[in-house]
Amino acid sequence: MSRCRELALTQPIKKIVVAYSGGLDTSVIITWLRETYGCEVIAFTADIGQGEELEPLREKAVKTGASRIYIDDLREEFVRDFVFPLLRANAVYEGRYLLGTSIARPLIAKRQIEIAEKEGADAVCHGATGKGNDQVRFELTYFALKPGIRIVAPWREWSMKGREELIDYADKHRIPVTATKSKPFSTDRNLLHISYEGGVLEDPWASPRRTCTPSPSRSSRRRTRPNTSRSTTRPGTRWPSMGSGSPPRRSLRGEPHCRRPWRGPRGPRGEPLRGHEVPRRVRDAGRHAAPRRSPRRRILTMDREVMHLRDSLIPQYAELVYYGYWFSPERLMLQAAIDESQRNVTGTARLKLYKGNCDTVGRRSPVSLYRPDLATFEADTVYDQKDAEGFIRLNALRLRVGAKTGR
């Protein structure tokens, strides 16, 4: 008897909530759960800006065995409570990876637990593989919010070893999927980014195919003249605004006149080798683009020492997000410190959007710490340049003593 069948008999499940994307893995999972556990399956799809029509998933989920499906619009919550806290921290993992997938998983898992409690479900299920970090991100959130919940992770239970076998299973059970053996890519997309994994992308020497890049994002196809836009952060708000009173989601998307020429990636594009937080550190390659994350800009309103301290916390914060500890006490502590550092970040940045680049071409703030009368190379009346002599001599004291002793 298979281990799955033993679990189904010894630890029966009556009702389970599945994080459902409609892709290959989760399409197969619904049928597999019904076949293996004989339980009621409820599908849950989070709209976090995939840019796809989600309504067809209702019919597909029910046809493949779900009793019902929740399709919840979480875009505002995603941007307000997850993306912008991440951006306030300037978090980048290992100096390269922009955490577009990592930041979405805690929200999906959080809402999944809420639905499980509402439905009286005794288990939750995700489609993450047993090699990657997503399984950790989902399950750490499950346990943080509902410690006694039972978790079913099919990739750690079933006998299928890879995506080709899943495609065969889908064909056998007449489950409609878009993945093929020639294009077995796994795609993850939200308002913040898009990523592709699998197939030829697992070879770090291989160049990404055009099928793995949104065609409008190619810089050669962009307009020949730049667009300009303004982003304003006001006191008391926790996100930048592209217009008067605009909600968080619109602030992330940008002004309407900027959307068409900026379809597809609008920021850094990376191809990192991402280390998986599992035994033996299995490594996987993917192609990632973060449409709405631009390179960091010089901040006019932060004290230098506060900025340096905040920057020293970024690697730790990014690791917590990457490893799935969004609801951990240490991440919440760091967030409080980071948000305090951003309290006076107020003002307007003028941006130039041109051929895949986002450049800051102007900035101003009513509480700017920059003083032209102090910084000028011209004559001034507020700074005595002779004061620098004592500062330099004090800082050079240990160097002078060391030189005199022959060190």
C-alpha positions, 0 to 999 in steps of 0.5 A, spaced: 500 500 500 502 506 498 504 511 503 499 516 501 493 511 501 496 509 508 495 516 510 488 517 507 486 511 511 489 512 518 488 520 518 482 521 514 481 528 511 473 531 511 475 537 507 481 541 504 482 548 502 487 548 496 491 554 493 489 553 486 492 557 480 489 553 475 496 551 472 499 544 471 500 542 478 494 545 482 490 542 476 492 535 477 492 536 485 484 537 485 483 530 482 489 527 485 486 529 492 479 526 490 482 520 488 487 519 494 483 522 500 476 522 498 475 528 501 471 535 499 476 539 495 475 547 496 479 551 491 482 558 492 485 563 487 488 569 489 488 575 485 494 579 486 495 582 479 496 576 475 494 579 469 489 573 467 482 572 466 480 568 473 473 567 472 474 561 467 478 557 473 471 557 476 468 552 471 475 548 470 476 547 478 469 544 479 470 540 473 476 537 475 473 535 482 472 541 487 466 542 490 467 550 490 472 555 488 473 562 492 476 567 487 478 573 492 481 580 489 487 581 494 491 586 490 490 592 495 492 588 501 498 585 497 500 592 495 499 595 502 501 590 507 506 586 503 509 590 497 510 597 500 513 594 507 518 590 503 520 597 499 520 601 505 526 596 507 529 596 500 530 589 501 534 585 496 536 578 497 543 576 496 544 583 492 540 580 486 533 577 487 528 582 488 523 577 492 517 578 487 515 571 489 517 570 496 512 576 498 506 573 495 506 567 498 504 569 506 498 573 503 496 567 499 497 562 505 494 567 510 487 568 506 487 560 505 487 559 513 481 564 513 477 560 508 479 554 512 476 556 518 470 559 515 469 552 511 471 548 517 476 545 513 481 540 517 487 541 512 490 545 507 494 544 501 499 547 496 502 545 490 509 547 491 515 542 490 519 538 495 525 541 493 524 549 493 522 554 498 515 555 496 513 549 501 517 553 507 513 559 505 506 556 505 507 552 511 511 557 516 505 561 515 500 556 516 503 554 522 504 561 525 496 563 524 493 556 525 498 551 529 494 545 529 492 545 521 494 539 517 498 540 511 498 536 505 503 537 500 502 532 494 509 533 491 512 530 498 507 524 497 505 522 490 509 517 486 510 522 480 517 525 480 517 530 475 512 535 470 512 530 464 509 525 469 504 530 471 502 532 464 501 524 462 496 524 469 493 530 466 492 527 459 489 520 462 484 524 466 482 529 461 485 535 465 486 541 461 493 544 462 497 549 457 504 546 459 507 541 454 513 537 454 516 542 450 514 548 454 514 545 461 515 552 464 512 554 471 510 561 471 509 566 477 506 573 476 503 578 480 503 586 480 510 586 482 514 581 478 514 575 473 518 569 473 519 563 469 522 556 471 523 549 469 525 546 462 531 549 459 532 554 464 535 549 469 541 550 465 545 556 467 549 557 461 542 557 457 540 563 454 532 565 456 528 564 450 523 569 447 517 565 450 520 566 457 520 574 456 514 578 455 515 581 448 513 588 449 518 588 454 524 588 449 527 595 449 528 595 442 520 595 441 519 601 446 518 608 444 524 612 442 522 618 446 521 618 454 515 619 458 516 623 465 512 621 471 512 624 478 511 620 485 509 623 491 510 621 498 506 625 503 506 625 511 502 620 514 501 615 508 505 609 507 506 608 500 507 613 494 502 616 490 502 617 483 496 622 483 491 625 489 488 620 493 490 614 489 490 607 492 496 603 493 495 598 487 494 604 483 501 607 486 504 601 484 501 600 477 503 608 475 499 613 472 494 611 466 498 615 461 504 611 463 501 604 462 501 602 455 508 604 453 511 600 460 507 594 459 511 588 461 517 589 466 519 596 468 525 595 472 531 590 474 531 584 470 535 578 474 537 571 472 539 569 479 541 562 481 537 561 488 539 557 493 533 553 496 532 552 504 532 545 504 537 539 506 543 539 501 541 546 498 538 544 492 539 549 487 535 552 481 535 557 476 530 561 473 528 568 469 526 573 474 523 580 472 521 585 477 516 590 473 515 595 479 522 595 483 526 601 480 534 602 483 534 605 490 535 613 490 538 617 494 534 619 500 534 627 501 530 626 508 534 621 512 539 622 517 546 619 514 547 614 520 539 612 520 540 610 513 546 606 514 543 603 520 537 601 516 541 599 510 545 594 515 538 591 517 536 589 509 540 583 508 537 580 515 530 583 513 531 580 506 533 573 508 527 573 513 522 574 507 526 569 502 525 564 507 518 565 509 518 568 516 514 574 514 509 573 520 515 572 525 517 576 531 523 578 528 521 580 522 515 585 525 521 588 530 525 589 524 519 592 520 517 597 526 525 599 526 525 600 518 518 604 518 520 609 524 526 610 519 521 612 514 517 617 518 520 623 515 521 620 507 516 625 504 516 629 498 516 628 490 521 624 485 520 626 478 522 620 474 524 618 466 521 612 463 525 610 457 527 603 454 526 599 460 529 604 465 527 608 470 531 614 472 530 619 477 531 626 474 529 630 480 527 630 487 524 635 492 522 635 499 519 640 504 523 636 510 529 635 506 536 635 510 540 637 504 542 645 504 544 648 498 547 654 502 551 649 506 553 644 500 555 650 495 562 651 492 561 658 492 561 663 497 557 662 503 556 665 510 553 659 514 560 655 514 567 656 516 571 652 512 577 652 517 572 648 522 574 642 518 582 642 520 580 640 527 575 635 525 581 632 520 586 632 526 582 629 531 580 623 526 588 622 524 590 622 531 591 614 531 594 614 524 599 619 526 601 615 533 601 609 529 606 612 524 611 615 529 611 608 532 613 605 526 607 601 525 
